Amino acid sequence: MHTSSDDAAANSRATLITAITAVFLTVAWLSVLARSYVRAMLIRNYGWDDAVMLLAVVCHLVMTKSLDISC
């Protein structure tokens, strides 16, 4: 049987996992956007690897939202 302390511990972990995921997702987006800006605007050498990196981050965001995972 689950007790209220078990539910509170699980809820606390869920909040912690959501917070950690949100932090890393934000860092990933900032990194990708900064690299894309530098490669496209400053260096003017935006390659296929940069496009795939951007596509991967967008796919992650779409998948996260479609699974109704709160980040």
Secondary structure, DSSP 8 states (H G I E B T S, - for coil): ---HHHHHHHHHHHHHHHHHHHHHHHHHHHHHHHHHHIIIIIS----HHHHHHHHHHHHHHHHHHHTT---
